[in-house]
Amino acid sequence: MADIFHARIKASIADANLQSALDANAIKRIKVRQVAFESLENPQALRTRAHQVRSDVIEELDRYIDEFASHAIANGIRVHRAMDANEAIKIVLEIASQHDAKLIAKSKTMVSEEIGLNHALENHGLQVIETDLGEYIVQLRGEPPSHIITPAVHLRRQDVGKLFEEKLGLPYTEDISVMTNAARRTLRQVFLEADIGVSGVNFGVADTGTLCIVTNEGNGRMVTTLPRTHIALMGVERIVPSMNDLSLMLSLLPRSATGQKLTVYTTLTNSPRRLDDPDGSQERHVILVDNGRKAVLGTELREILYCIRCGACLNACPVFREIGGYAYVSKEGEGSSYSGPMGSVISPALFGHSEYGHLARASSLCGACKEACPVDIDLPKLLLRIRAGFGVDQARNKPKSNAPRLLKMGLGFFTMAASTPTLFAIAQKLAGIFGSIYTLFSKGDPWIRLPAFSGWGYSKDFPRPASKSFRSRHIHQINKGDSQEGIASLGNATSDSLSNPETLSPTRVDILKMFSEEVEAIGAKYYSCSPDHVLETILDLLREHGNQEILAWDDHYLPDGLLEGLRNAGIQIVYPRSDTILTSSRIKAGLTGASAAVAETGSILLLEGPGQPLTASLLPEMHIALVWKKDVYKSLSQVLEMEAVKIAPAAVLITGPSRTADIEMTLTIGVHGPGELHIICME
């Protein structure tokens, strides 16, 4: 075990390209996350609330699973339950067999990596194509993802250029936009021809049966909209009670994962395509995957089930930032689907302490992972429990520690000394005396240098004990009156802060100003005009791009006379339907309305339904959306609580143009969805 694990670590540290890639990823991810969280009024309060929501769900998981399943079934979604990986794979194969499927288009889903879905399907003659750019790259290389958010984080642009030259016939280039466009062209045919679309699920909403999927590239929308059949893989723990709780999670997940206030596409799926709907999958399945999760419920590791898979702990961890995802291997050298701090707990919890328990030692226990976690999971505590030998099968018994002998002896003495206040005080005084003596002989060195055989670690240093305990120093300060002054100062500060609460709600002007600023900030274009000038604005955009055709919603959902005006100007109007997808996919511009907008994120809401094809906002390279100013709301929660969102077959929040940063963390606009988004806000 140690040989394979340590060999992987040494190889990672010696890989200069990997070190450069990991450094760039960590620096950028941490910076954008910090900026994104600065826009929240009280992020710690939100983290605390999110922790409580996740705790409540895990506490009554069976009830929430049943509630979610009953609502999903009532909506027309076919619900399957899989106890383990084999059952989940069997269900997917049965669905594929029923539809005589040959080609499967997949968007990113860590559950599929966990259960080994791709390999199993390929063994049964099915062609499986990953459509997330990073996942597609590593699939072409025959590798698993190295990071749950940025699968190809370990590669440089030169690596991808050589790969695309070999696999796609693209002339060698280091231009990331050229490589991205090549992937777009190749994968567009996969979306159009796929028999089945497979996706993950970020959250399932218990009281509505809604599936929530967040993506940036648009591939998640493609696989849930274009293929006739859609299969969603969902870990049983990924449930939130309500839409209000979903809005909370969506305020934290994108900020933690990619530094965005909201991902480009937040897709909410309630049901299959209905009789009069122009597009959407005709059949939807959700597979609720246990695979060891319920066994963790009764253990000291249950808090890891709160994880929402944002990847923030990986970016913050100083160990992951040096060794990358491929160093996290089992006792036999098999790669772990989950890496970093959360993976060092999830893997032993789900797949066995004996096989993966050593991963918990790939941690400095610095606490950076806990600080980064959006749902405030105490990862250092869980890592210590793994180190102490706790696992699914030992949780109710006294664990067998795997700590070195000398370290166990030291911890035993500490336990005895800390058992009573008197013994602890005596131990502190003795430690203080030792610290004073050590200072004299070490010339003031603040660290005690411990050898490797001590069991404390490999040549780690131990802080020199203070000559006086904290308690004695605190009592001394009280006697001097310092603490009273500090308390008075604190009291005044608290009083001042409470005397000036910001209670005024924003005006309509403020909301629209916020909306326009956010739209521009996310790379979209904002226009404000009266309905009389909408036609002129759209014609200018179409002429600028040389477009004579446009995919459009029905007249009923657009300003009166708009489509007639476009026809009179020589623009051909095409109404996309599922039976005209191949023709529709070649048109460069799409025109839709919007049911609502979110000022704080710059998002627009589109609802699927008769006369409102979602493909008009997905297939073209340019998307023009019309929204009334009266329908712009301040917060995401206001929009998600709309009844129309809960009853539509599907809804999508669009926040800027399609984008990716899967190659060298370089932002590239326009992947599978439109590269341009123009929002016209009407009086």
C-alpha positions as CSV (number, residue, x, y, z in Angstrom):
1,M,0.0,0.0,0.0
2,A,2.6,2.5,1.1
3,D,4.8,1.8,-1.8
4,I,2.1,2.4,-4.5
5,F,0.7,5.5,-2.7
6,H,4.0,7.1,-1.9
7,A,5.3,6.3,-5.4
8,R,2.4,8.1,-6.9
9,I,3.0,11.1,-4.7
10,K,6.7,11.2,-5.6
11,A,5.9,11.0,-9.3
12,S,3.4,13.8,-9.0
13,I,5.8,16.1,-7.2
14,A,8.5,15.4,-9.7
15,D,6.2,16.2,-12.7
16,A,7.0,19.9,-13.6
17,N,4.0,20.2,-16.0
18,L,1.6,18.9,-13.3
19,Q,3.0,21.2,-10.7
20,S,2.5,24.2,-13.0
21,A,-1.0,23.2,-13.9
22,L,-2.1,22.6,-10.3
23,D,-0.6,25.9,-9.2
24,A,-2.5,27.8,-11.9
25,N,-5.7,26.0,-11.1
26,A,-5.5,26.7,-7.3
27,I,-4.5,30.3,-7.6
28,K,-7.3,31.2,-10.1
29,R,-10.0,29.1,-8.3
30,I,-9.2,30.5,-4.9
31,K,-9.1,34.1,-6.2
32,V,-12.4,34.0,-8.1
33,R,-14.1,32.1,-5.2
34,Q,-13.0,34.9,-2.8
35,V,-14.4,37.6,-5.1
36,A,-17.7,35.7,-5.6
37,F,-18.3,35.3,-1.9
38,E,-17.6,39.0,-1.3
39,S,-20.9,39.8,-3.0
40,L,-22.8,37.9,-0.2
41,E,-23.9,39.9,2.8
42,N,-23.2,37.3,5.4
43,P,-21.6,34.2,3.8
44,Q,-20.9,32.5,7.2
45,A,-24.6,32.7,8.1
46,L,-25.5,31.1,4.7
47,R,-22.9,28.3,5.3
48,T,-24.4,27.6,8.7
49,R,-27.9,27.5,7.3
50,A,-26.8,25.2,4.5
51,H,-25.1,22.9,7.0
52,Q,-28.3,22.7,8.9
53,V,-30.4,22.0,5.8
54,R,-28.0,19.2,4.8
55,S,-28.0,17.8,8.3
56,D,-31.8,17.8,8.4
57,V,-32.0,15.9,5.1
58,I,-29.4,13.3,6.1
59,E,-31.2,12.9,9.5
60,E,-34.4,11.9,7.8
61,L,-33.0,10.7,4.5
62,D,-35.5,7.8,3.9
63,R,-38.4,10.2,4.3
64,Y,-37.0,12.7,1.9
65,I,-36.1,10.1,-0.7
66,D,-39.7,8.8,-0.6
67,E,-41.1,12.3,-0.9
68,F,-38.9,13.1,-3.8
69,A,-39.7,9.8,-5.6
70,S,-43.4,10.2,-5.1
71,H,-43.5,13.7,-6.6
72,A,-41.2,12.7,-9.5
73,I,-43.4,9.7,-10.3
74,A,-46.5,11.9,-10.2
75,N,-44.8,14.2,-12.7
76,G,-44.2,11.3,-15.1
77,I,-40.5,10.6,-14.3
78,R,-39.7,6.9,-14.0
79,V,-37.9,6.4,-10.7
80,H,-35.5,3.5,-10.1
81,R,-33.6,2.6,-6.9
82,A,-30.1,1.0,-7.1
83,M,-28.5,-0.5,-4.0
84,D,-25.1,-0.7,-5.5
85,A,-23.1,-0.1,-8.7
86,N,-24.2,-3.4,-10.3
87,E,-27.9,-2.6,-9.9
88,A,-27.4,0.9,-11.3
89,I,-25.5,-0.4,-14.4
90,K,-28.2,-3.1,-14.9
91,I,-30.9,-0.5,-14.9
92,V,-29.1,1.6,-17.5
93,L,-28.5,-1.4,-19.7
94,E,-32.2,-2.5,-19.5
95,I,-33.3,1.0,-20.6
96,A,-30.8,1.0,-23.4
97,S,-32.0,-2.4,-24.5
98,Q,-35.6,-1.4,-24.5
99,H,-34.8,1.4,-27.0
100,D,-32.3,-0.5,-29.0
101,A,-29.8,2.3,-28.2
102,K,-26.4,2.4,-29.8
103,L,-25.0,5.9,-28.9
104,I,-25.1,7.5,-25.5
105,A,-24.2,11.2,-24.9
106,K,-23.1,11.9,-21.3
107,S,-22.7,15.1,-19.4
108,K,-20.5,15.2,-16.3
109,T,-21.7,12.9,-13.5
110,M,-19.4,11.7,-10.7
111,V,-21.8,8.9,-9.8
112,S,-21.1,7.4,-13.2
113,E,-17.4,7.5,-12.5
114,E,-18.0,6.0,-9.1
115,I,-19.9,3.0,-10.5
116,G,-17.7,2.5,-13.6
117,L,-20.7,3.1,-16.0
118,N,-18.8,3.9,-19.2
119,H,-16.6,0.7,-19.1
120,A,-19.7,-1.5,-18.3
121,L,-21.7,0.0,-21.2
122,E,-18.9,-0.3,-23.7
123,N,-18.5,-3.9,-22.7
124,H,-22.0,-4.4,-23.9
125,G,-21.4,-2.8,-27.3
126,L,-22.7,0.7,-26.6
127,Q,-20.8,3.8,-27.7
128,V,-20.5,6.3,-24.8
129,I,-19.3,9.8,-25.4
130,E,-18.4,12.3,-22.7
131,T,-19.6,15.8,-23.8
132,D,-18.1,18.0,-21.1
133,L,-15.0,19.4,-22.7
134,G,-12.7,18.3,-19.9
135,E,-14.3,14.9,-19.6
136,Y,-14.1,14.5,-23.4
137,I,-10.4,15.3,-23.4
138,V,-9.5,12.7,-20.6
139,Q,-11.8,10.1,-22.3
140,L,-9.8,10.5,-25.5
141,R,-6.7,9.9,-23.5
142,G,-8.2,6.9,-21.7
143,E,-7.9,8.5,-18.3
144,P,-10.4,9.3,-15.5
145,P,-11.0,12.9,-14.4
146,S,-8.3,14.3,-12.2
147,H,-10.5,16.9,-10.6
148,I,-14.3,16.8,-10.0
149,I,-14.8,20.2,-11.5
150,T,-11.9,20.6,-13.9
151,P,-11.3,17.0,-15.2
152,A,-8.3,17.9,-17.4
153,V,-6.6,20.2,-14.9
154,H,-3.4,18.2,-15.1
155,L,-2.9,18.9,-18.9
156,R,-1.3,21.8,-20.7
157,R,-2.6,23.2,-24.0
158,Q,0.3,21.4,-25.8
159,D,-1.0,18.1,-24.5
160,V,-4.5,18.8,-25.8
161,G,-3.2,20.1,-29.1
162,K,-1.3,16.9,-29.7
163,L,-4.3,14.8,-28.6
164,F,-6.8,16.6,-31.0
165,E,-4.2,16.3,-33.8
166,E,-4.1,12.5,-33.2
167,K,-7.7,11.8,-32.4
168,L,-9.7,14.4,-34.4
169,G,-7.4,15.2,-37.3
170,L,-7.1,18.8,-36.3
171,P,-3.9,20.4,-37.4
172,Y,-1.7,20.9,-34.4
173,T,-2.5,24.2,-32.6
174,E,-2.0,25.7,-29.2
175,D,-4.9,28.1,-29.7
176,I,-7.5,27.1,-27.1
177,S,-10.4,28.7,-28.9
178,V,-9.6,26.7,-32.0
179,M,-9.4,23.4,-30.0
180,T,-12.7,24.3,-28.3
181,N,-14.5,24.9,-31.6
182,A,-13.2,21.6,-32.9
183,A,-14.7,19.8,-30.0
184,R,-17.9,21.7,-30.4
185,R,-18.2,20.6,-34.1
186,T,-17.5,17.0,-33.2
187,L,-19.8,16.7,-30.2
188,R,-22.7,18.6,-31.9
189,Q,-23.2,15.5,-34.1
190,V,-23.2,13.3,-31.0
191,F,-26.0,15.4,-29.4
192,L,-28.1,15.2,-32.5
193,E,-27.6,11.5,-33.1
194,A,-27.6,10.1,-29.5
195,D,-30.3,7.6,-28.6
196,I,-30.0,8.3,-24.9
197,G,-28.7,11.3,-22.9
198,V,-27.2,10.6,-19.5
199,S,-26.7,13.2,-16.8
200,G,-26.0,13.6,-13.2
201,V,-28.1,15.5,-10.7
202,N,-26.8,18.3,-8.5
203,F,-29.9,18.5,-6.4
204,G,-33.3,16.8,-6.3
205,V,-36.1,18.9,-4.8
206,A,-38.2,16.8,-2.4
207,D,-41.5,18.7,-2.4
208,T,-41.7,19.1,-6.2
209,G,-39.8,16.1,-7.6
210,T,-37.6,18.5,-9.6
211,L,-34.1,17.5,-11.0
212,C,-31.6,20.4,-10.9
213,I,-28.5,20.3,-13.1
214,V,-25.9,23.1,-13.2
215,T,-23.5,23.4,-16.2
216,N,-21.5,26.1,-18.0
217,E,-20.9,24.6,-21.4
218,G,-24.5,23.7,-22.4
219,N,-23.9,20.0,-22.7
220,G,-26.1,19.3,-19.7
221,R,-29.0,21.0,-21.5
222,M,-28.2,19.1,-24.7
223,V,-28.3,15.6,-23.2
224,T,-31.5,16.4,-21.3
225,T,-33.3,18.0,-24.3
226,L,-32.3,16.5,-27.6
227,P,-32.2,12.7,-27.1
228,R,-35.6,10.9,-27.0
229,T,-34.6,9.3,-23.6
230,H,-32.9,10.9,-20.7
231,I,-31.4,9.0,-17.7
232,A,-30.3,10.9,-14.6
233,L,-28.0,9.3,-12.1
234,M,-28.4,10.7,-8.6
235,G,-26.8,9.9,-5.3
236,V,-29.6,9.3,-2.7
237,E,-28.1,12.1,-0.5
238,R,-28.4,14.9,-3.1
239,I,-31.8,16.1,-1.9
240,V,-33.0,19.5,-0.7
241,P,-36.4,19.8,0.9
242,S,-37.8,22.8,-1.1
243,M,-37.1,25.4,-3.8
244,N,-36.2,27.9,-1.1
245,D,-33.5,25.5,0.1
246,L,-32.4,25.0,-3.5
247,S,-31.9,28.7,-4.0
248,L,-29.7,28.7,-0.9
249,M,-27.5,25.9,-2.3
250,L,-27.3,27.6,-5.7
251,S,-26.0,30.7,-4.0
252,L,-23.1,28.7,-2.6
253,L,-22.3,25.9,-5.0
254,P,-21.3,27.9,-8.1
255,R,-19.3,30.4,-6.0
256,S,-17.4,27.6,-4.4
257,A,-16.9,25.6,-7.6
258,T,-16.1,28.1,-10.3
259,G,-16.3,31.5,-8.7
260,Q,-19.6,32.4,-10.4
261,K,-22.7,33.8,-8.7
262,L,-24.7,31.3,-10.8
263,T,-23.6,28.9,-13.5
264,V,-24.5,29.7,-17.1
265,Y,-27.2,27.1,-17.2
266,T,-29.3,26.0,-14.3
267,T,-31.7,23.4,-15.7
268,L,-34.8,22.4,-13.7
269,T,-36.6,19.4,-15.0
270,N,-40.0,18.4,-13.7
271,S,-41.3,15.9,-16.2
272,P,-40.9,14.4,-19.7
273,R,-42.0,16.3,-22.7
274,R,-45.7,16.7,-22.8
275,L,-48.1,16.2,-25.7
276,D,-48.0,19.8,-27.0
277,D,-44.4,20.6,-26.1
278,P,-42.2,21.3,-29.2
279,D,-39.0,19.6,-27.8
280,G,-37.6,17.8,-24.8
281,S,-37.0,14.2,-24.0
282,Q,-40.1,12.0,-24.3
283,E,-39.0,9.7,-21.5
284,R,-37.1,10.5,-18.3
285,H,-35.6,8.2,-15.8
286,V,-33.9,9.0,-12.5
287,I,-31.8,6.3,-10.8
288,L,-31.4,6.8,-7.1
289,V,-28.0,5.3,-6.3
290,D,-27.1,4.2,-2.8
291,N,-23.8,2.4,-3.3
292,G,-22.9,2.5,0.4
293,R,-24.3,5.8,1.3
294,K,-27.0,4.6,3.8
295,A,-24.4,2.4,5.5
296,V,-22.6,5.6,6.4
297,L,-25.7,7.1,8.1
298,G,-25.1,5.3,11.4
299,T,-21.4,6.0,11.6
300,E,-19.1,8.8,12.8
301,L,-18.5,9.7,9.2
302,R,-22.1,10.6,8.3
303,E,-21.2,14.3,7.9
304,I,-19.5,13.6,4.7
305,L,-22.9,12.9,3.2
306,Y,-23.5,16.7,3.4
307,C,-21.0,17.2,0.6
308,I,-22.4,19.0,-2.5
309,R,-19.3,18.2,-4.7
310,C,-18.1,21.7,-5.4
311,G,-14.4,20.9,-5.3
312,A,-13.5,23.9,-3.2
313,C,-11.7,21.7,-0.7
314,L,-9.4,20.3,-3.4
315,N,-8.4,23.8,-4.5
316,A,-7.7,24.9,-1.0
317,C,-5.8,21.8,0.2
318,P,-2.0,22.3,0.1
319,V,-1.6,18.5,-0.3
320,F,-3.9,18.1,-3.4
321,R,-2.3,21.2,-4.9
322,E,1.0,19.3,-4.9
323,I,0.0,15.8,-5.8
324,G,-3.2,16.1,-7.9
325,G,-6.0,13.7,-8.3
326,Y,-4.2,10.7,-9.7
327,A,-2.1,10.2,-6.5
328,Y,-5.2,9.1,-4.6
329,V,-5.2,5.4,-5.1
330,S,-6.4,2.3,-3.2
331,K,-4.2,-0.2,-1.4
332,E,-3.9,-2.1,-4.7
333,G,-3.2,1.0,-6.7
334,E,-6.8,1.5,-8.1
335,G,-7.6,5.2,-8.6
336,S,-10.3,6.8,-6.5
337,S,-13.2,8.6,-8.1
338,Y,-13.0,11.2,-5.4
339,S,-9.8,12.9,-4.4
340,G,-8.6,15.7,-2.1
341,P,-9.9,16.1,1.5
342,M,-13.5,15.1,0.7
343,G,-12.3,12.1,-1.3
344,S,-10.1,11.0,1.5
345,V,-13.2,10.6,3.6
346,I,-15.8,9.5,0.9
347,S,-13.6,6.7,-0.5
348,P,-12.9,5.0,2.9
349,A,-16.6,5.5,3.9
350,L,-18.1,4.1,0.7
351,F,-15.5,1.7,-0.6
352,G,-13.7,0.4,2.5
353,H,-11.4,1.6,5.2
354,S,-8.9,-1.2,4.5
355,E,-8.6,-0.2,0.8
356,Y,-8.7,3.6,1.1
357,G,-8.1,4.5,4.8
358,H,-4.5,5.6,4.1
359,L,-5.7,8.5,2.0
360,A,-6.6,10.4,5.2
361,R,-2.9,10.7,5.9
362,A,-2.5,12.8,2.7
363,S,-3.5,15.8,4.7
364,S,-1.8,18.5,6.8
365,L,-4.9,19.0,8.9
366,C,-4.5,22.7,8.4
367,G,-8.2,23.3,8.3
368,A,-8.2,25.1,4.9
369,C,-10.7,22.5,3.6
370,K,-13.2,23.3,6.3
371,E,-12.9,27.1,5.7
372,A,-13.5,26.5,2.0
373,C,-16.5,24.1,2.4
374,P,-19.8,25.9,1.5
375,V,-21.8,23.7,3.8
376,D,-19.3,23.9,6.6
377,I,-18.3,20.2,6.8
378,D,-15.7,19.6,9.5
379,L,-13.3,17.7,7.2
380,P,-10.3,17.7,9.5
381,K,-12.4,16.0,12.2
382,L,-13.5,13.4,9.7
383,L,-10.0,12.9,8.5
384,L,-8.9,12.3,12.1
385,R,-11.6,9.7,12.5
386,I,-10.4,7.9,9.4
387,R,-6.9,8.0,10.8
388,A,-8.1,6.6,14.1
389,G,-9.6,3.6,12.3
390,F,-13.3,4.5,12.1
391,G,-15.1,3.1,9.2
392,V,-18.5,1.8,8.3
393,D,-18.0,-1.6,9.9
394,Q,-16.2,-0.3,13.1
395,A,-18.2,2.8,13.9
396,R,-20.2,1.3,16.8
397,N,-17.2,-0.5,18.2
398,K,-13.9,0.8,19.6
399,P,-11.8,1.6,16.6
400,K,-8.4,0.0,16.1
401,S,-5.9,2.9,15.6
402,N,-3.3,2.7,12.9
403,A,-1.1,5.4,14.5
404,P,2.6,4.7,15.2
405,R,3.3,3.2,18.6
406,L,5.2,6.2,20.1
407,L,2.5,8.5,18.9
408,K,-0.1,6.4,20.6
409,M,1.9,6.4,23.8
410,G,2.1,10.2,23.7
411,L,-1.6,10.6,23.0
412,G,-2.3,8.2,26.0
413,F,-0.3,10.5,28.3
414,F,-2.2,13.5,27.0
415,T,-5.5,11.8,27.5
416,M,-4.6,11.0,31.1
417,A,-3.4,14.6,31.8
418,A,-6.5,16.2,30.2
419,S,-8.9,14.0,32.1
420,T,-9.3,16.5,35.1
421,P,-8.6,20.2,35.5
422,T,-6.1,19.6,38.3
423,L,-4.0,17.2,36.2
424,F,-4.2,19.4,33.2
425,A,-3.0,22.5,35.2
426,I,-0.1,20.5,36.6
427,A,0.8,19.3,33.1
428,Q,0.7,22.9,31.8
429,K,3.1,24.0,34.5
430,L,5.5,21.2,33.8
431,A,5.3,21.9,30.1
432,G,6.0,25.6,30.8
433,I,9.1,24.8,32.8
434,F,10.3,22.5,30.0
435,G,9.6,25.2,27.5
436,S,11.7,27.8,29.5
437,I,14.6,25.3,29.9
438,Y,14.4,24.5,26.2
439,T,14.5,28.2,25.3
440,L,17.8,28.6,27.2
441,F,19.5,25.8,25.4
442,S,18.0,26.4,21.9
443,K,18.8,30.1,21.8
444,G,15.1,31.0,21.5
445,D,14.1,28.5,18.8
446,P,10.2,28.5,18.9
447,W,10.1,24.9,17.6
448,I,11.1,21.6,19.1
449,R,12.7,19.5,16.3
450,L,11.3,16.0,16.5
451,P,13.0,13.0,14.7
452,A,11.0,10.9,12.3
453,F,11.0,7.8,14.6
454,S,9.0,9.7,17.2
455,G,5.8,8.9,15.2
456,W,4.8,12.6,15.2
457,G,5.6,12.6,11.5
458,Y,8.4,12.7,9.0
459,S,10.7,15.3,10.6
460,K,7.8,17.6,11.5
461,D,8.4,20.3,14.2
462,F,6.5,20.7,17.4
463,P,5.7,24.1,18.8
464,R,7.6,25.0,22.0
465,P,5.3,25.0,25.0
466,A,4.5,28.5,26.3
467,S,6.2,29.5,29.6
468,K,2.8,30.6,31.0
469,S,-0.6,29.1,30.2
470,F,-3.3,31.0,28.5
471,R,-5.4,31.0,31.7
472,S,-2.7,32.5,33.8
473,R,-2.1,35.2,31.2
474,H,-5.8,35.9,30.9
475,I,-6.1,36.3,34.7
476,H,-3.2,38.7,34.7
477,Q,-4.9,40.8,32.0
478,I,-8.1,41.0,34.0
479,N,-6.2,42.2,37.0
480,K,-4.7,45.0,34.9
481,G,-8.2,46.0,33.7
482,D,-7.4,45.3,30.0
483,S,-10.2,43.0,29.5
484,Q,-12.8,45.4,30.9
485,E,-11.7,48.0,28.4
486,G,-11.9,45.5,25.6
487,I,-15.4,44.4,26.7
488,A,-16.6,48.0,26.8
489,S,-15.1,48.6,23.3
490,L,-16.8,45.5,22.0
491,G,-20.1,46.5,23.5
492,N,-19.9,49.9,21.9
493,A,-19.1,48.4,18.5
494,T,-22.0,46.0,18.8
495,S,-24.4,48.8,19.7
496,D,-23.3,51.0,16.8
497,S,-23.7,48.2,14.3
498,L,-27.2,47.4,15.5
499,S,-28.3,51.0,15.6
500,N,-27.9,51.5,11.8
501,P,-29.5,48.4,10.1
502,E,-30.0,48.5,6.4
503,T,-33.7,47.9,6.2
504,L,-34.6,49.8,3.0
505,S,-35.6,47.5,0.2
506,P,-34.2,48.3,-3.2
507,T,-36.4,50.4,-5.6
508,R,-37.4,49.2,-9.1
509,V,-34.7,51.6,-10.5
510,D,-32.1,50.0,-8.3
511,I,-33.1,46.5,-9.3
512,L,-33.0,47.3,-13.0
513,K,-29.6,49.0,-12.6
514,M,-28.3,45.9,-10.8
515,F,-29.7,43.7,-13.5
516,S,-28.0,45.6,-16.3
517,E,-24.7,45.7,-14.5
518,E,-24.7,42.0,-13.8
519,V,-25.7,41.2,-17.4
520,E,-22.7,43.1,-18.7
521,A,-20.4,41.6,-16.0
522,I,-21.2,38.0,-17.1
523,G,-20.3,38.8,-20.8
524,A,-23.8,39.3,-22.2
525,K,-25.2,42.4,-23.8
526,Y,-28.0,44.5,-22.3
527,Y,-30.4,46.8,-24.2
528,S,-33.2,48.9,-22.8
529,C,-35.9,50.1,-25.1
530,S,-39.7,50.3,-25.7
531,P,-41.5,47.6,-27.6
532,D,-41.6,50.0,-30.6
533,H,-37.9,49.8,-31.0
534,V,-37.4,46.1,-30.4
535,L,-37.7,45.2,-34.1
536,E,-35.0,47.7,-35.0
537,T,-32.7,46.5,-32.3
538,I,-33.1,42.8,-33.5
539,L,-32.6,43.7,-37.1
540,D,-29.4,45.5,-36.4
541,L,-28.1,42.5,-34.5
542,L,-29.0,40.1,-37.4
543,R,-27.5,42.3,-40.1
544,E,-24.3,42.8,-38.1
545,H,-23.9,39.0,-38.1
546,G,-25.2,38.5,-41.6
547,N,-28.1,36.3,-40.5
548,Q,-31.2,35.9,-42.6
549,E,-32.8,33.1,-40.6
550,I,-33.8,32.9,-37.0
551,L,-35.3,30.2,-34.7
552,A,-38.1,31.8,-32.8
553,W,-40.9,31.3,-30.3
554,D,-44.5,31.7,-31.2
555,D,-46.0,35.2,-31.7
556,H,-48.0,34.7,-28.5
557,Y,-44.9,34.9,-26.4
558,L,-43.3,37.9,-28.2
559,P,-44.3,41.5,-28.6
560,D,-47.3,42.0,-31.0
561,G,-46.3,42.2,-34.6
562,L,-42.6,41.4,-34.0
563,L,-42.3,38.3,-36.1
564,E,-44.4,39.9,-38.9
565,G,-42.0,42.8,-38.9
566,L,-39.0,40.5,-39.2
567,R,-40.6,38.6,-42.1
568,N,-41.3,41.9,-43.9
569,A,-37.6,42.7,-43.5
570,G,-36.7,39.5,-45.3
571,I,-35.9,37.4,-42.2
572,Q,-36.9,33.8,-42.5
573,I,-38.6,32.6,-39.2
574,V,-38.1,28.9,-38.3
575,Y,-40.1,27.3,-35.5
576,P,-38.0,24.5,-34.0
577,R,-39.6,21.2,-33.2
578,S,-38.1,17.8,-32.3
579,D,-38.6,16.5,-35.9
580,T,-36.7,19.5,-37.4
581,I,-33.7,19.5,-35.1
582,L,-31.2,18.7,-37.8
583,T,-32.4,21.7,-39.9
584,S,-32.7,23.9,-36.9
585,S,-29.2,23.2,-35.7
586,R,-27.7,25.0,-38.7
587,I,-29.4,28.3,-38.0
588,K,-27.1,30.9,-36.3
589,A,-29.6,33.0,-34.3
590,G,-32.4,32.3,-31.8
591,L,-35.2,34.6,-30.5
592,T,-37.0,33.9,-27.3
593,G,-39.0,35.6,-24.6
594,A,-38.2,35.2,-20.9
595,S,-40.7,34.7,-18.1
596,A,-38.6,36.4,-15.5
597,A,-35.1,37.7,-14.7
598,V,-32.9,37.7,-11.6
599,A,-31.1,41.1,-11.0
600,E,-28.5,39.8,-8.5
601,T,-27.1,37.3,-11.0
602,G,-28.0,38.8,-14.4
603,S,-30.0,35.6,-15.2
604,I,-33.1,35.1,-17.3
605,L,-35.7,32.4,-16.9
606,L,-37.1,30.4,-19.8
607,L,-39.9,27.9,-19.4
608,E,-40.5,25.0,-21.7
609,G,-44.0,24.6,-23.0
610,P,-46.2,24.9,-26.1
611,G,-44.9,27.7,-28.3
612,Q,-41.7,28.0,-26.3
613,P,-39.0,25.6,-27.6
614,L,-35.9,25.5,-25.4
615,T,-33.8,24.6,-28.4
616,A,-34.2,28.2,-29.7
617,S,-32.0,29.3,-26.8
618,L,-29.6,26.4,-27.1
619,L,-28.7,25.4,-30.7
620,P,-27.8,28.8,-32.3
621,E,-24.5,30.6,-31.9
622,M,-26.4,33.8,-30.9
623,H,-29.4,34.0,-28.5
624,I,-31.6,37.1,-28.4
625,A,-34.0,37.2,-25.3
626,L,-36.8,39.6,-24.6
627,V,-37.8,40.3,-21.0
628,W,-40.3,42.9,-19.6
629,K,-38.8,45.2,-17.0
630,K,-41.8,44.4,-14.7
631,D,-40.6,40.8,-14.6
632,V,-37.1,41.5,-13.3
633,Y,-36.8,40.3,-9.6
634,K,-34.1,41.1,-7.2
635,S,-33.3,37.6,-5.9
636,L,-33.0,34.0,-7.2
637,S,-35.3,32.7,-4.4
638,Q,-38.1,34.9,-5.7
639,V,-37.9,33.4,-9.1
640,L,-37.5,29.8,-8.0
641,E,-40.6,30.1,-5.8
642,M,-42.8,31.0,-8.9
643,E,-45.5,28.4,-9.4
644,A,-44.8,28.3,-13.1
645,V,-41.3,27.0,-12.4
646,K,-42.7,24.1,-10.5
647,I,-45.2,23.0,-13.0
648,A,-43.4,23.5,-16.3
649,P,-41.9,20.4,-17.9
650,A,-38.5,22.1,-17.7
651,A,-37.1,25.5,-16.9
652,V,-33.7,27.0,-17.4
653,L,-32.0,29.9,-15.9
654,I,-29.5,31.4,-18.4
655,T,-26.6,33.4,-16.9
656,G,-24.4,34.7,-19.8
657,P,-23.1,33.0,-22.9
658,S,-21.8,29.4,-22.9
659,R,-18.3,29.1,-21.5
660,T,-15.5,26.7,-20.3
661,A,-12.2,26.9,-18.6
662,D,-11.2,23.3,-19.0
663,I,-8.0,23.9,-20.8
664,E,-5.3,25.6,-18.7
665,M,-8.1,27.5,-16.8
666,T,-8.4,29.8,-19.8
667,L,-11.9,31.2,-20.2
668,T,-13.3,30.4,-23.6
669,I,-16.7,31.7,-24.7
670,G,-19.1,29.6,-26.8
671,V,-18.9,25.8,-26.3
672,H,-22.0,23.8,-26.9
673,G,-24.5,26.6,-26.3
674,P,-24.6,30.2,-27.8
675,G,-21.4,32.2,-27.6
676,E,-23.5,35.5,-27.6
677,L,-26.4,36.4,-25.4
678,H,-28.3,39.7,-26.1
679,I,-30.9,40.6,-23.5
680,I,-33.5,43.3,-24.5
681,C,-35.3,44.7,-21.5
682,M,-38.6,46.3,-22.5
683,E,-40.7,49.0,-20.8
